[in-house]
Amino acid sequence: MLINRDAAILHYQLYSRLFFQKTTLEDLHKYLDFIEESFPHEESHLWEMHDFFKTWLEKENSESLEKRLNSEFTHLFHLWDGVRPYESVYRGKEPLLKQEPWVEVKNFYAKRGWYMDKQAFLEDHVSVEMSFMAHLLVEGEFEDARGFFLQHLGRWIPELMRDISQNRYADFYRVVSGHCLSFLEEERKYYEEY
């Protein structure tokens, strides 16, 4: 089933947020509310995420769960044995930042008049690329979205998701990365068919 574009926007926004900073219990409640208010049950990927968030909220006491989410995010995205969620690391000649893929992404943004106000991350961070993809879809820039997915996002983020799912610290993000990978596979089919 191909994902409708409104649902695709939400997916990109959701994944951008999940990979941007630590997820809080308040975030999980907001995601649940937004999915319930915005999308019908037939949008299976979103409702699978909804059910997953709901399960986590019911898993254990709030204080313990908040600590687990914080600890997992820190281990996965900030410590040496986690992952480095940058396109340059995955597509560059060496696993380093600020290589040619980073320059290409910056140029892609600039040609579309998109600039980052505050730079918490480099332009080729998974969260930034997901946010840009949502922006293109909101603006109705189908050809740019297709080009960006096929030239950038779709070429490295699936591998990042597989690395996250195999990381020993992943628990919450093992499931998130699995959902994200399924979503990206659907997106690849969509953009390759059109």
Residue pairs with C-beta under 8 A, 6 or more apart in sequence:
1 44
1 186
2 186
2 189
2 190
3 11
3 43
3 45
3 183
3 186
3 187
3 190
4 43
5 137
6 39
7 39
7 43
7 45
7 46
8 137
8 187
8 190
9 134
9 137
9 138
10 34
10 35
10 38
10 39
10 46
11 45
11 46
11 183
12 130
12 131
12 133
12 134
12 137
13 130
13 131
13 134
14 31
14 49
15 126
15 127
15 130
15 176
15 180
15 183
16 127
16 128
16 130
16 131
16 134
17 27
17 127
18 173
18 176
19 77
19 85
19 125
19 126
19 127
19 130
20 120
20 121
20 127
21 73
22 69
22 70
22 73
22 74
23 69
23 73
23 172
24 66
24 69
25 57
25 62
25 65
25 66
25 69
28 53
28 56
28 57
29 57
31 49
31 50
31 53
32 50
32 53
32 54
32 57
35 46
35 47
35 49
35 50
36 50
39 46
39 47
41 47
45 179
45 182
45 183
45 186
48 179
49 176
49 179
52 175
52 176
52 179
56 65
56 172
57 65
59 65
60 68
68 171
68 172
69 172
72 169
72 170
72 171
72 172
72 173
73 173
75 81
75 82
75 169
76 82
76 83
76 164
76 167
76 169
76 170
76 173
77 83
77 85
81 167
81 168
81 169
82 167
82 169
83 160
83 163
83 164
83 167
84 95
84 97
85 125
85 126
85 127
85 160
86 97
86 102
86 121
86 122
86 124
86 125
86 126
87 101
87 102
87 105
87 124
87 129
87 152
87 155
87 156
88 96
88 97
88 98
88 99
88 100
88 101
88 102
88 122
88 124
89 95
89 96
89 97
90 101
90 156
90 159
90 160
91 99
91 100
91 101
91 155
91 156
92 99
92 100
92 101
92 102
93 99
93 100
97 122
98 122
101 124
101 152
101 156
102 122
102 123
102 124
104 151
104 152
105 123
105 124
105 129
105 152
106 123
106 124
108 147
108 148
108 151
108 152
109 115
109 116
109 123
109 132
112 136
112 141
112 144
114 132
114 135
116 123
116 128
121 127
121 128
122 128
124 152
126 157
126 160
129 148
129 152
129 153
129 157
130 153
130 157
132 148
133 145
133 148
133 149
133 153
136 144
136 145
136 148
137 145
142 194
145 191
146 191
146 194
149 187
149 188
149 191
150 191
150 192
153 184
154 184
154 187
154 188
154 191
157 180
157 184
158 181
158 184
158 185
160 177
161 177
161 178
161 180
161 181
161 184
162 177
162 181
164 170
164 173
164 174
164 176
164 177
165 173
165 174
165 177
165 178
165 181
167 173
167 174
170 177
